[in-house]
Amino acid sequence: QVQLVESGGGLVQPGESLKLSCAASGRTFSNYDVGWFRQAPGKGRSVVAIIYTGRSTYYDDSVKGRFTVSGDNAKNTVYLQMNSLKPEDTAVYYCAAKPPTFANYEYWGQGTQVTVSS
């Protein structure tokens, strides 16, 4: 079992930055693929970025060049650095984890709200 806790959300103005954290307990995070997802009001949940067990990464086109996903094995934490934020980035952000051989994400955090508004 893996427990995930997100933090770092908040209200920022367009162009500003935020860094989200996803802290894991119960298992070693480096053994899991970890994804960041977001859900905007009235929309479905979509993937933002993924860091795989081999530490390769994937980014949705909408955030490529602005967001960076990274992991700290010593802290069992994955981060999402978000720069040049836009109003359309406003959403609840979730982290999720799965064993690399699984197709679906098994473990989810509770979500953290990110609001980008002037």
Buried (B, 14 or more C-beta within 10 A) or exposed (E): EBEBBBEBBEEBEEEEEBEBBBBBEEBEBBEBBBBBBBBBEEEEBEBBBBBBBEEEBBBBEEBEEBBBBBBEEEEBBBBBBBBEBEEEBBBBBBBBBBBEEEEEBEBBBEBBEBBBEE
